[in-house]
Amino acid sequence: MCGIVCYVGEKEAKAIVLEGLKRLEYRGYDSAGIAVQNGSEIVCLRAVGKISELERKIGERVIKGNSAIAHTRWATHGEPTERNAHPHTDESENVFVIHNGIIENFFAIKKNLEKRGIVFKSETDTEVLAHLIALNFEDSLGEAVRKTMSQVEGTFGIAVIHRHVPGEIVVARRGSPLIIGIGEDGHFAASDVSAMVRYTNKVVHLNDNELAVLTAKGFSISTAQAKTVTRETETVEWQPEDVELGGFPHFMLKEIYEQPETILNAMRGRLEPGEGVPKLGGIMPVWDHLKECRHIEIVACGTSYHAGCVGRYVFERLTEIDVQVEIASEFRYRKLNFPSNTYIIAISQSGETADTLAAIREARRKGARLLGIVNVVGSSISRETDAGVYNHAGPEIGVASTKIFVSQLTILTLLALLLGRHQKLSLTEGVEAIKSLSELPEKVKKTLSQDNHIQAVAEKYYPCSNWLFLGRKYQYPIALEGALKLKEISYIHAEGYAAGEMKHGPIALINPEMPTVAIVPQDSMYEKMISNIQEIKSRRGPVIAIATEGDDRVRQLADEVIEVPPTLEYLYPILTVVPCQLLAYHCARFLSRDIDKPRNLAKSVTVE
């Protein structure tokens, strides 16, 4: 991991790939490097830290060349040092390779290569690729890469240039995303479309165990078995301005404020108010089978897992389907025994999350059918599932997910409502649900209008080194998500708990220096949450309540109150998560954290 961008064409390559690297900064990284080819000359520069450090190292140096590969690294093997940064080379410095993923058998390969007298210059698994490609090279770089693919185990997205094959870049993937961009003056390859969206919106996705040879004039795709592949070009919906700050100080804040539009985009063209039935064209290929489903397993990681946890409660409320939610990284290590007619719903913003991909592949082996909820069109999960729903949320640049989370909640609700209307929900209930969904964008805007108040709350409590988030039922996953956001970007220790578990241990932590965020809308758990707040207050713990507007009872109990408009019980999470996001953002800002690129984190986790 983490970011790849390549260009070969008629223009000077250095500036193009450096700009592409900057557009990949949001993915998280610890070092960066570039290799620019001009005939048989290849200039390679690497630096630890931000891309600005790489630019400083380049300085005013003129680096000519019409092809280049560039990389941002998130360390997996070896510390963040210049010698571990990409690109890596063979001993003769003919082969230059960049790599996302993990080579699982690198240790055995390395030992064999060392027995042959090859001296390694880094601690990385990537370096074995450079040496193998050099050993396998005869007269075709593509064939050398293809042979190397058969020798390595694990996941990779790689890009390779060779000193004696100017004007050609070879890319290959197995489990780590790579996308080809078709430009007017050349061709691109990148791990993320945002790296090349300024230059082209025409892309082709590589599948696993495929490689492509790129030149200024064209590209060719083939399998690891040398079978030629023909694939249609896709058009990216994003615009260059979608990956700009647009006047906001951070992408995270911009994306929090985009959430009303995000919810609208998740529902656009999908609502039938008169019938109380959503329209989800993406699942129509499996609808006849899906509507008879009685068991669903949701698999996801991180924030997407929390969305799935909310989804379980929504499905239980609106359908007769039994729903389980699993952390994807644990899912495939269980002894899976699915009831007949089971569906797996995989949730992932990028559609490339390695653990989630591994989970759905294992589920398919066990006979389950697969649905995907992803944001990136053409991503691996969208291609490997039987059907699914796109978020259509545009790019999310901040590492800490915000707008995609509310989009996922909206889509899960639409899916549950669609199935529920074919099972037990009345027309009246369906119409009420769609009306309430339609009102959410304005209600999120109203919640956002309290930003100054939330900022003041954050300013009061950000010095506290430990926080607790409490919720029940629909709000329990929001407590988990609120704690995760605070941890991710402010580095404050925070825990999310089911409020009923307080008396089973966590209440021992309560003291005047530990704020509790109590998520207490007026729902079926309201009275029990009031009791939990009273327990905290009796132990002198400060309480920040997220409550329904006009709730005087909560206002009398809590130290701070952040209000959300009233809505249906199962829709409250879409509102209550917004104050949690803003609290985390402002705490991180007061602590001068790198909000969009928090330490040690990557946006798209493409290794297990």
C-alpha atoms as one frame of an Amber mdcrd trajectory, in Angstrom:
protein
   0.000   0.000   0.000  -0.810   2.777  -0.729  -1.014   4.848  -3.959   0.094
   4.242  -7.564   0.034   6.641 -10.507   1.678   6.187 -13.915   1.748   8.050
 -17.211   3.142   7.351 -20.665   2.395   9.708 -23.523   3.402  12.833 -25.351
   3.659  15.247 -22.407   6.344  15.695 -19.764   5.554  12.988 -17.235   7.090
  14.344 -14.025   4.517  17.058 -13.341   1.608  14.769 -14.239   2.506  11.967
 -11.833   3.468  14.361  -9.041   0.048  15.953  -9.287  -1.483  12.486  -9.274
   0.413  11.645  -6.091  -0.978  14.754  -4.412  -4.487  13.631  -5.273  -3.708
  10.311  -3.595  -2.425  11.894  -0.379  -5.777  11.322   1.311  -5.182   7.567
   1.268  -2.507   7.872   3.951   1.216   7.217   3.450   4.636   7.620   5.020
   6.988   8.058   2.033   6.893   8.733  -1.692   8.943   8.180  -4.807   9.085
   8.723  -8.545  10.927   7.233 -11.544  10.918   9.148 -14.834  12.164   7.540
 -18.041  13.755   9.398 -20.956  15.056   6.848 -23.434  17.515   4.613 -21.625
  17.888   7.113 -18.784  15.737   6.680 -15.673  15.826   9.243 -12.875  14.567
   7.842  -9.561  14.031   9.943  -6.427  12.516   8.968  -3.086  11.772  10.749
   0.173  10.360  10.027   3.631   7.339  12.018   4.746   4.982  14.165   2.722
   5.042  14.584  -1.042   6.299  18.096  -0.357   9.520  16.449   0.851   9.837
  14.652  -2.475   9.221  17.933  -4.298  11.851  19.633  -2.140  14.313  16.920
  -3.056  13.552  17.361  -6.755  13.885  21.135  -6.360  14.590  22.997  -9.594
  16.037  19.921 -11.242  14.864  19.428 -14.823  13.730  15.842 -15.254  12.709
  15.147 -18.819  10.780  12.104 -19.955   7.411  11.092 -21.320   6.811   8.101
 -19.065   6.918   7.792 -15.286   5.749   5.733 -12.343   5.147   7.176  -8.872
   4.112   5.821  -5.505   3.060   6.726  -1.976   3.918   4.023   0.547   2.137
   2.924   3.726   4.607   0.673   5.504   3.928  -3.044   5.825   7.463  -4.500
   5.585  10.227  -2.294   6.951  10.126   1.107   8.594   9.370   4.335   6.716
  12.872   5.098   5.413  14.192   6.290   2.081  15.681   2.906   1.247  12.304
   1.254   1.879  10.402   3.790  -0.224   9.300   2.903  -3.768  10.294   2.541
  -6.595  12.573  -0.449  -5.975  15.139  -1.730  -8.439  17.162  -4.800  -9.292
  20.937  -4.854  -8.773  21.682  -3.427 -12.223  19.010  -0.756 -11.850  17.342
  -1.756 -15.082  13.966  -2.629 -13.541  11.979  -0.103 -11.501   8.848  -1.342
  -9.745   6.168   0.127  -7.476   3.782  -2.100  -5.558   0.645  -2.051  -3.443
  -0.139  -5.198  -1.466   1.849  -7.919   0.257   4.013 -10.676  -1.247   3.307
 -13.491   1.200   6.163 -15.793   0.090   8.732 -13.012  -0.166  10.890 -14.429
   2.639  11.405 -17.746   0.834  12.026 -15.961  -2.484  14.468 -13.589  -0.832
  16.460 -16.444   0.695  16.697 -18.193  -2.676  17.818 -14.994  -4.395  20.420
 -14.319  -1.711  21.826 -17.828  -2.305  22.337 -16.737  -5.912  24.424 -13.816
  -4.684  21.815 -11.078  -4.994  22.232  -8.353  -2.370  19.065  -6.648  -1.111
  19.021  -2.926  -0.469  15.736  -2.682   1.450  13.650  -4.488   4.050  10.574
  -4.626   1.801   8.756  -7.508   0.198   8.492  -5.416  -2.989  12.173  -5.664
  -3.801  11.867  -9.375  -4.633   9.599  -8.356  -7.538  12.310  -6.176  -9.071
  14.909  -8.959  -8.871  12.544 -11.618 -10.249  11.453  -9.429 -13.166  15.098
  -8.713 -13.993  15.952 -12.424 -13.937  12.895 -13.263 -16.070  13.501 -10.521
 -18.642  14.610 -11.592 -22.110  13.124  -9.282 -24.716   9.581  -8.622 -23.450
   8.867  -6.738 -20.232   5.258  -7.952 -20.282   6.352 -11.581 -20.394   8.870
 -11.023 -17.602   6.106  -9.600 -15.409   3.761 -12.436 -16.379   6.327 -15.070
 -15.371   6.971 -13.244 -12.104   3.234 -13.255 -11.330   3.335 -17.061 -11.379
   6.179 -17.108  -8.857   4.707 -14.915  -6.142   1.879 -15.438  -3.681  -0.196
 -12.729  -2.070  -1.783  -9.513  -3.285  -0.365  -6.889  -5.551  -0.974  -3.987
  -7.824   2.312  -3.250  -9.575   3.726  -0.939 -12.220   7.062  -1.621 -13.894
   9.414   0.168 -16.275  12.665  -1.130 -17.775  15.704   0.856 -18.863  15.905
  -1.029 -22.170  12.174  -0.798 -22.982  11.528   2.952 -23.119   8.022   4.271
 -23.686   6.359   1.232 -22.088   4.808   0.648 -18.671   3.554  -2.752 -17.566
   0.950  -2.948 -14.798  -0.594  -5.999 -13.155  -2.988  -6.778 -10.330  -4.022
  -9.535  -8.002  -6.286  -8.343  -5.208  -5.127  -4.710  -5.235  -6.933  -2.245
  -7.519  -5.482  -0.831 -10.724  -7.296   1.295 -13.258  -6.192   2.293 -16.757
  -6.991   5.825 -17.895  -7.381   6.656 -21.577  -6.250  10.194 -22.335  -5.959
  12.265 -25.489  -2.181  12.563 -25.220  -1.303   9.297 -23.555  -2.352   6.631
 -21.096  -2.488   6.434 -17.326  -2.633   3.779 -14.657  -3.527   4.388 -11.040
  -4.789   2.698  -7.923  -7.533   5.336  -7.656  -9.351   7.281 -10.347  -8.868
  10.543  -8.432  -5.195  10.497  -9.474  -6.068  10.985 -13.143  -9.558  12.512
 -13.207  -8.147  15.909 -14.227  -6.861  14.384 -17.465  -9.451  11.767 -18.362
 -12.797  10.325 -17.329 -12.443   7.265 -19.571 -11.206   4.252 -17.648 -10.818
   0.495 -17.857 -10.592  -1.632 -14.718  -8.126  -4.488 -14.511  -9.406  -7.721
 -13.004  -7.394 -10.016 -10.774  -4.565 -11.906 -12.477  -4.471  -9.559 -15.431
  -1.691  -7.378 -16.757  -1.644  -4.498 -19.204   1.051  -3.017 -21.400   0.711
   0.765 -21.792   2.329   2.942 -24.455   1.639   6.468 -25.668  -0.470   5.077
 -28.515  -2.519   2.393 -26.791  -2.744  -0.445 -24.320  -3.363  -4.177 -24.309
  -4.736  -6.391 -21.533  -4.063 -10.076 -21.082  -4.447 -12.687 -18.380  -1.694
 -14.339 -16.400  -2.109 -17.226 -18.862  -1.451 -14.870 -21.834  -5.055 -14.828
 -23.059  -5.971 -11.507 -24.672  -8.753  -9.587 -22.904 -11.148  -7.081 -24.466
 -12.999  -4.806 -22.042 -15.336  -1.877 -22.539 -14.389   1.616 -21.436 -16.304
   3.134 -18.516 -17.015   6.808 -17.905 -16.210   8.223 -14.462 -18.973  10.349
 -12.945 -16.616  12.491 -10.878 -15.409  15.938 -11.916 -11.988  17.435 -11.074
 -13.616  19.942  -8.697 -15.059  17.035  -6.691 -11.610  16.387  -5.302 -10.925
  20.032  -4.393 -11.526  21.638  -0.991 -14.036  24.157  -2.311 -13.272  26.717
   0.391 -13.345  24.295   3.336 -10.240  23.958   5.528 -10.377  20.140   5.387
 -11.964  17.503   3.193 -13.550  15.905   6.252 -15.512  19.053   7.070 -16.464
  19.494   3.402 -17.762  15.928   3.296 -19.711  16.327   6.544 -21.426  19.333
   4.969 -22.067  17.384   1.742 -24.214  14.841   3.594 -27.621  16.347   2.732
 -26.703  16.040  -0.963 -25.225  12.584  -0.331 -28.536  11.354   1.083 -30.373
  12.858  -1.890 -27.996  11.102  -4.300 -28.548   7.776  -2.526 -32.316   8.187
  -3.002 -32.380   9.956  -6.365 -34.663   8.105  -8.789 -35.195   5.340  -6.238
 -38.368   6.462  -4.447 -42.011   5.742  -5.313 -43.909   7.877  -2.759 -47.402
   6.776  -3.807 -46.611   3.074  -3.497 -44.264   3.276  -0.524 -41.808   1.058
  -2.403 -38.234   2.006  -3.352 -36.845   1.177  -6.790 -33.384  -0.387  -6.743
 -32.501  -1.309 -10.309 -29.168  -2.782  -9.312 -30.762  -5.730  -7.509 -33.364
  -6.553 -10.156 -31.190  -9.298 -11.693 -31.649 -11.332  -8.480 -34.994  -9.971
  -7.301 -37.082 -13.102  -7.839 -34.696 -15.011  -5.620 -33.939 -12.207  -3.154
 -37.555 -11.505  -2.238 -37.809 -15.063  -0.864 -34.679 -14.601   1.251 -35.011
 -15.217   4.996 -31.370 -14.957   6.094 -28.818 -12.195   5.405 -25.236 -11.852
   6.605 -23.671  -8.392   6.350 -19.861  -8.314   6.099 -17.798  -5.136   6.350
 -14.910  -3.436   8.143 -14.563  -0.287  10.245 -17.181   2.375   9.610 -18.916
   0.174   7.031 -19.278  -2.491   9.725 -21.018   0.049  11.961 -23.379   0.847
   9.083 -24.137  -2.855   8.855 -24.875  -2.977  12.588 -27.475  -0.232  12.172
 -28.780  -2.069   9.121 -29.440  -5.182  11.187 -31.836  -3.278  13.439 -33.540
  -1.681  10.425 -34.029  -5.050   8.725 -35.452  -6.502  11.933 -37.922  -3.613
  12.130 -39.040  -3.625   8.485 -38.710  -7.256   7.362 -39.089 -10.842   8.520
 -35.474 -11.610   7.611 -32.923 -12.861  10.132 -29.813 -10.665   9.830 -26.332
 -11.182  11.221 -23.420  -8.743  10.959 -19.820  -9.896  10.841 -16.460  -8.158
  10.836 -15.127  -9.227   7.454 -11.631 -10.016   8.734 -13.111 -12.649  11.088
 -15.869 -13.940   8.830 -13.970 -16.408   6.658 -12.207 -17.997   9.618 -15.502
 -19.207  11.059 -17.043 -22.537  10.215 -19.695 -21.159   7.865 -22.985 -23.004
   7.616 -25.565 -20.875   5.855 -29.297 -21.593   5.820 -30.702 -22.108   2.346
 -31.325 -18.967   0.312 -28.783 -16.898   2.249 -27.554 -13.584   0.894 -24.304
 -11.896   1.849 -24.286  -8.084   1.735 -20.770  -6.705   1.391 -20.400  -3.024
   2.318 -17.299  -1.088   1.262 -16.718   2.488   0.162 -13.859   1.613  -2.183
 -15.170  -1.774  -3.237 -11.592  -3.000  -2.828 -11.325  -3.738   0.911  -9.177
  -6.877   1.044 -10.862  -8.511   4.044 -14.340  -7.911   2.629 -13.330  -9.318
  -0.747 -11.898 -12.404   0.945 -15.129 -12.804   2.932 -17.420 -12.765  -0.100
 -15.187 -15.181  -1.980 -15.384 -17.612   0.922 -19.158 -17.128   1.131 -19.526
 -17.943  -2.564 -17.599 -21.161  -2.039 -20.160 -22.066   0.616 -23.075 -21.442
  -1.718 -24.297 -18.000  -0.626 -25.446 -15.337  -3.057 -23.778 -11.943  -2.959
 -24.920  -8.322  -2.917 -22.666  -5.269  -2.766 -23.102  -1.726  -1.490 -20.132
   0.232  -2.862 -19.315   3.751  -3.953 -16.749   3.099  -6.680 -18.227   1.973
  -9.987 -16.354  -0.955 -11.502 -14.580  -1.866  -8.258 -13.790  -5.475  -7.399
 -16.747  -5.999  -5.057 -19.138  -4.527  -7.630 -17.857  -7.018 -10.189 -17.696
 -10.070  -7.931 -21.183  -9.782  -6.424 -24.352 -10.984  -8.124 -26.046  -7.604
  -7.813 -25.944  -4.488  -5.676 -26.496  -0.784  -5.153 -24.085   2.074  -5.812
 -23.818   4.983  -3.380 -23.322   7.604  -6.121 -21.765   9.788  -3.417 -18.783
  11.068  -5.374 -15.229  10.826  -4.047 -14.618  10.745  -0.307 -11.152  12.146
   0.294 -10.978  12.316   4.093  -9.573   9.096   5.530 -12.224   9.139   8.275
 -15.441   8.212   6.475 -18.438  10.485   7.010 -20.707  11.006   4.022 -20.340
   7.426   2.815 -21.572   6.213   6.205 -24.863   8.120   5.945 -25.172   6.982
   2.333 -24.744   3.370   3.425 -27.404   3.813   6.115 -29.786   5.315   3.554
 -29.279   2.480   1.075 -29.622  -0.228   3.721 -32.911   1.381   4.768 -34.128
   1.458   1.156 -33.237  -2.201   0.699 -34.944  -3.204   3.950 -38.017  -1.165
   3.029 -38.209  -2.767  -0.411 -38.047  -6.267   1.061 -40.375  -5.338   3.916
 -43.080  -4.085   1.548 -43.066  -7.506  -0.106 -43.326  -9.253   3.254 -45.215
  -7.517   6.039 -45.262  -3.716   5.742 -48.519  -2.008   4.857 -48.903   0.673
   2.216 -49.359   3.228   4.997 -46.063   2.222   6.629 -44.253   2.309   3.297
 -45.569   5.763   2.404 -44.639   7.051   5.869 -41.119   5.656   5.521 -40.506
   7.271   2.136 -41.906  10.590   3.330 -39.580  10.508   6.347 -36.600   9.534
   4.189 -37.334  12.447   1.860 -37.239  14.840   4.826 -33.794  13.719   6.001
 -31.633  16.057   3.868 -33.285  19.138   5.369 -33.070  17.654   8.851 -29.345
  17.010   8.404 -28.948  20.644   7.304 -30.724  21.714  10.484 -28.360  19.572
  12.543 -25.369  21.076  10.753 -26.597  24.546  11.686 -25.461  23.788  15.259
 -21.834  23.556  14.164 -20.764  26.611  16.182 -22.362  25.173  19.317 -20.715
  21.795  18.731 -17.383  23.552  18.239 -17.810  25.255  21.610 -18.545  21.893
  23.263 -15.436  20.404  21.661 -13.326  23.336  22.844 -14.446  22.693  26.410
 -13.745  18.955  26.446 -10.937  18.274  23.946  -8.254  18.303  26.695  -9.880
  15.190  28.207  -7.821  12.130  27.325 -10.626   9.547  27.675 -14.200   9.649
  26.322 -17.144   7.294  26.472 -19.946   7.027  23.878 -23.198   5.331  24.889
 -26.237   4.248  22.913 -28.906   1.577  22.831 -30.509  -0.341  19.963 -30.237
   1.786  16.795 -27.890   4.162  18.592 -25.443   1.558  19.873 -23.617   1.374
  16.505 -23.607   5.181  16.433 -21.823   5.116  19.800 -19.247   2.796  18.242
 -18.914   5.061  15.215 -18.657   8.225  17.312 -15.833   6.711  19.372 -14.077
   5.501  16.226 -14.184   8.967  14.649 -12.709  10.567  17.752  -9.935   7.976
  17.907  -9.157   8.140  14.198  -8.524  11.838  13.792  -7.879  13.314  17.256
  -5.970  10.333  18.755  -8.059  10.697  21.913  -8.851   7.368  23.532 -12.578
   6.700  23.231 -14.839   3.701  23.710 -18.287   3.026  22.326 -20.577   0.933
  24.507 -24.046  -0.481  24.580 -25.437   1.597  27.441 -26.898  -1.450  29.170
 -23.369  -2.747  29.670 -22.381   0.217  31.842 -23.044  -1.581  35.091 -20.978
  -4.553  33.929 -17.655  -2.781  34.187 -17.263   0.547  32.346 -19.027   2.536
  35.074 -15.840   2.090  37.122 -14.147   4.549  34.752 -16.579   7.403  35.305
 -15.008  10.499  36.868 -15.200  14.299  36.411 -12.437  14.216  33.767 -14.138
  11.657  31.508 -16.950  13.010  29.298 -19.707  10.692  28.152 -21.513  11.300
  24.876 -25.006   9.906  25.487 -27.065   9.400  22.327 -30.600   9.750  23.615
 -33.243  10.573  20.984 -36.886  10.127  21.902 -37.221   6.513  20.815 -38.153
   3.172  22.382 -34.932   3.181  24.464 -35.409   6.704  25.802 -36.303   5.873
  29.415 -33.466   3.398  29.742 -30.984   5.934  28.372 -32.275   8.504  30.880
 -31.452   6.015  33.635 -27.936   5.590  32.244 -27.410   9.346  32.218 -28.551
   9.579  35.815 -26.062   6.858  36.783 -23.231   8.837  35.191 -24.288  12.129
  36.744 -24.502  10.559  40.194 -20.796   9.748  39.806 -19.969  13.317  38.712
 -19.305  12.378  35.129 -19.900  15.147  32.559 -22.537  14.269  29.943 -22.798
  15.545  26.378 -26.255  14.499  25.196 -27.365  14.145  21.585 -31.123  14.468
  21.954 -34.335  15.260  20.113 -34.925  18.995  19.839 -37.079  20.458  22.607
 -36.274  17.708  25.118 -36.260  19.666  28.390 -35.854  16.538  30.485 -32.477
  15.740  28.942 -31.482  19.396  29.131 -31.996  19.341  32.915 -29.756  16.287
  33.279 -26.917  16.806  30.815 -24.052  19.282  30.934 -24.304  19.926  27.177
 -27.098  19.155  24.719 -26.837  18.893  20.933 -30.246  18.636  19.277 -31.449
  16.708  16.239 -34.899  17.034  14.625 -37.508  14.321  15.303 -37.859  11.458
  12.823 -38.787   7.774  12.724 -36.881   5.692  15.258 -34.961   3.697  12.665
 -33.899   6.869  10.815 -32.453   8.665  13.855 -28.921   7.222  13.285 -28.598
   9.270  10.074 -29.095  12.390  12.197 -27.360  11.481  15.458 -24.095  10.541
  13.767 -23.619  14.106  12.461 -22.871  15.686  15.891 -20.466  12.806  16.585
 -18.598  13.590  13.363 -18.412  17.307  14.147 -17.281  16.706  17.735 -14.428
  14.545  16.472 -13.509  17.075  13.796 -13.352  20.048  16.141 -11.459  18.149
  18.860  -8.871  17.174  16.249  -8.663  20.754  15.011  -8.073  22.119  18.511
  -5.327  19.512  18.915  -3.755  20.523  15.556  -4.042  17.024  14.125  -3.622
  16.167  10.437  -7.358  15.663  10.061  -7.597  14.394   6.478  -4.520  12.180
   6.778  -4.404  10.791  10.330  -1.265   8.930  11.305  -0.910   5.223  10.536
  -4.215   5.063   8.627  -4.999   4.467   4.957  -8.229   5.224   3.129  -8.535
   1.958   1.246  -7.174  -1.074   3.092  -6.139  -3.451   0.327  -4.049  -5.805
   2.475  -5.261  -8.251   5.117
